[in-house]
């Protein structure tokens, strides 16, 4: 990629977007971010220009994208909140794709999810499938990356599993815990995104790590590295969701959702294809267990408060 080329990253101050941005800056690329929090403190100083999403004003969205050769789209929602539903997130992203085309963006790198399907009973996976099809039909050059569960220092899910293991005598599994997960390192996905941006052909690729676990084994491995003796027990999914709802007032956050449990238990967070990202979760966990789960990671605090 030539130096001084402009790339736009949605959510450059958030999780995956931050890693993509860091790699672009290290490569001499100019970065602008579309963000819901343009005034939020961030680690990039004046290296990154921050502008709001402006979904309600498409002409401004076009102007924010004009001059950029590449758009990295990490925009999505983990769960609905207020007026921001999955349908609204889909519509916003379709506006983003149209604005990119109008602005003359040459390449879109879009972050999706493993096993998306327009027939999925889970709106998260269904919405991701709709967006993949929208991008394919847009006429834009694209790379679609499908990660599973991301892990890294700023992670929410893995961190909060560790937080529960550190603080409570019992850790509940939804059902028998025999469903599989395939964690992928966030910086590996960022590297794949930047590499995919430099290619010419349209592509769809799973972004997955080299290790498969049952969810029960994942929890037990984290427990072992933390040096805890927390009892891991199986409970009916409905009871686990009820317990999760009970935590909401205490945490002022959504710990887990019905859709997340359903997708997890349906085995949708694994790939049927060859691993594309090299970092082994077990190795990363061994190096970072001492800091994992020391504090609770709040989705609402990170994105809404």
JOHUTA-V114822 format. One record per residue. OMEGA is omega in whole degrees, 0 to 359 (NA if undefined). Layout:
BEGIN
omega=OMEGA
omega=OMEGA
END
This chain:
BEGIN
omega=180
omega=177
omega=177
omega=170
omega=182
omega=173
omega=177
omega=178
omega=173
omega=178
omega=182
omega=181
omega=179
omega=193
omega=181
omega=180
omega=179
omega=179
omega=176
omega=181
omega=180
omega=180
omega=179
omega=180
omega=178
omega=178
omega=177
omega=180
omega=174
omega=185
omega=168
omega=179
omega=166
omega=188
omega=173
omega=183
omega=185
omega=182
omega=182
omega=175
omega=182
omega=187
omega=189
omega=179
omega=181
omega=178
omega=184
omega=174
omega=182
omega=177
omega=181
omega=181
omega=179
omega=178
omega=180
omega=180
omega=186
omega=181
omega=176
omega=177
omega=177
omega=181
omega=178
omega=183
omega=184
omega=181
omega=179
omega=176
omega=188
omega=174
omega=173
omega=184
omega=173
omega=184
omega=175
omega=176
omega=178
omega=178
omega=179
omega=175
omega=181
omega=181
omega=182
omega=179
omega=175
omega=179
omega=178
omega=178
omega=176
omega=181
omega=178
omega=182
omega=175
omega=174
omega=179
omega=179
omega=180
omega=178
omega=179
omega=179
omega=180
omega=182
omega=179
omega=175
omega=187
omega=187
omega=176
omega=172
omega=188
omega=179
omega=181
omega=181
omega=175
omega=174
omega=174
omega=179
omega=177
omega=177
omega=183
omega=174
omega=183
omega=186
omega=177
omega=182
omega=179
omega=179
omega=178
omega=179
omega=178
omega=181
omega=175
omega=181
omega=178
omega=180
omega=179
omega=182
omega=187
omega=186
omega=177
omega=169
omega=188
omega=165
omega=180
omega=179
omega=184
omega=178
omega=174
omega=176
omega=177
omega=169
omega=182
omega=187
omega=184
omega=184
omega=176
omega=187
omega=182
omega=179
omega=185
omega=169
omega=179
omega=179
omega=178
omega=180
omega=180
omega=193
omega=185
omega=182
omega=183
omega=174
omega=182
omega=171
omega=173
omega=183
omega=185
omega=178
omega=185
omega=179
omega=190
omega=172
omega=183
omega=186
omega=179
omega=183
omega=187
omega=181
omega=173
omega=178
omega=177
omega=179
omega=179
omega=179
omega=181
omega=176
omega=182
omega=180
omega=184
omega=181
omega=183
omega=186
omega=172
omega=181
omega=173
omega=188
omega=170
omega=177
omega=191
omega=179
omega=187
omega=186
omega=175
omega=177
omega=158
omega=181
omega=178
omega=180
omega=177
omega=180
omega=182
omega=178
omega=176
omega=179
omega=181
omega=181
omega=177
omega=183
omega=182
omega=178
omega=180
omega=180
omega=179
omega=186
omega=176
omega=177
omega=176
omega=181
omega=181
omega=179
omega=178
omega=177
omega=178
omega=177
omega=178
omega=177
omega=180
omega=180
omega=188
omega=179
omega=180
omega=185
omega=189
omega=184
omega=175
omega=184
omega=182
omega=179
omega=178
omega=180
omega=179
omega=178
omega=180
omega=179
omega=178
omega=183
omega=177
omega=178
omega=183
omega=182
omega=172
omega=180
omega=174
omega=185
omega=182
omega=178
omega=181
omega=183
omega=194
omega=190
omega=180
omega=180
omega=183
omega=179
omega=179
omega=181
omega=180
omega=182
omega=189
omega=183
omega=183
omega=181
omega=184
omega=176
omega=178
omega=176
omega=179
omega=178
omega=186
omega=175
omega=183
omega=179
omega=183
omega=189
omega=187
omega=183
omega=NA
END
